[in-house]
C-alpha cells in the first residue's frame, strides 16, 4: 500500500490560515471542503462545523437564494471579482463582505468545485459612516466645497431673525435648508410651517396664509387661523414665492414690513411673531427687472441670500448621496441591497441631473424596485441611463473608473478655470497628485489660467 504524504495538504492549510481574507472551497454538491482561520473569525463558525456543511447554511448571506456569485461562476465558468454582500454571523450580527469567486480544478483540469474569498468590510463601512456623518448637516448631505461653505454659514444665519431667500433649481433641497435654519435657531421649539405658494390660486392662498373670520364667505362657519398664525413664535417657509401674483405680493409685503396679518372678513390687523424663509427656483432679480416682481418685496425677502448649487455643480457629493439613499430605501422597503456596482456609480457620476437630487432619488428608488440581488447593476437603471445600444447590437462600454476620474478632474479644472491649486482642494488631493493625474490622463488644461485672476 502506497503511503501518501500529508505534508502538501498541511502546507496548503498553513498558507490558507496565514491569509487575512476568508477562504473556503465547495465540491460539486455545494458542501464545504476547506475553510480557513479568517473564515472562522468572520463568520463565527468553527472549521469542524463548517466542513461538510452546505455553504448557504454557514454563510446565511443576502445573495445565497437569489444571486449567489459562486453559483454564477460555477454555471458560467467566469470568475467574479469584488461583489458586495452581507452575511449573518453566528452571533446574529450583520457583517458586510466583499466577495471574489473562481472555479476549483482538479489535477486533470476538470471542474471539481468552486473557491470563494471574502473580506470583512465592517471597518470600511464604519469609516464610511463616520465620513458621511462628517459631511452631514441636519438631513443635508455634501462634501463639495460649495456645500461645505453653506454648512459654515447656516448656523450664523439661524442665530439671526432676518428673513432669508433661498434660490436654487428644483430638486436641490430648498426646504431641507429652510428646516435646518429653523432647527438650529432659538425658534426650534415652535412650529415650522411650509406653504407652497405656487400650488394655490390667490383667493385660497390668501385665506391659507392669513386665515379668515366666520361669515367671511358662504362656507366660513367658524374662524380659521392662517399659516402665519400657526407659525407663531416659529418659522414660516414660503416656497416658490416667485410665482405669487402682484396683488398677493402687496399683502405679503405688508405682513413682512409691519409684522401683522389681516384675516379675510376681519377688521383688525393681528400681530405675528414669525421668522420668514422664502424660496424660489426662479431668478427673482430678473423678475424685478422685468416688472413681474415688486422690488420692495424683493429687498424685504432678500435680507440674507442663499444660492443652492445644482447637482451637476457638486458631483463630488453623488457617492455620499447614493449611500444615504440606499440606506433609506433598504429601511423603507425591507431590503438588504449593499450598494451599486462600479459601472453604475460611473454612470451616475456622468449624468447631468436636470432634476437634481430629486432626480437621483427617483433613479435609486426605481433601481430598488428592479434589483433582486445584493448590488444595483446597469440593467436596474432607467432606460435613459443604460448604455446605448450600437447599430451592431453590442452595448457600448460603460464609463470606466479611470474615465470617471478623468471626467471629474477635467470638470473641476473647467469650473476653476484652470487653477490647479483650487481644483486640487476641491478634489481633496494634493496639487502634486493632481499634476500627476493630469499628465497620466492626458487632460488638456483650459486656455484661461485661473491663477492669473
Secondary structure by P-SEA (a helix, b strand, c coil): cbbbbaaaaaaaaaaaaaccbbbbbbccccccccccaaaaaaacccccccccccccccccccccccccaaaaaaacccccccccccccccccbbbbbbbbbbbbbccccccccbbbbbbbaaaaaaaaaaaaaaacccccccccaaaaaaaaaaaaaaacccbbbbbbcccccaaaaaaaaaaacccccccccccccccccaaaaaaaaccccccccccccbbbbccccccccbbbbbcccccccaaaaaaaaaaaaccccccccccbbbbbbbbbbbbcccaaaaaaaaccccaaaaaaaacbbbbbbcccccccaaaaaaaaaaaaaaaaaccccccccaaaaaaaaaccccccaaaaaaaaaaaaaaccccccccccccccccccccccccccccccaaaaaaaaaaaaaaaaccaaaaaaaaacccaaaaaaaaaaacccccccccccc
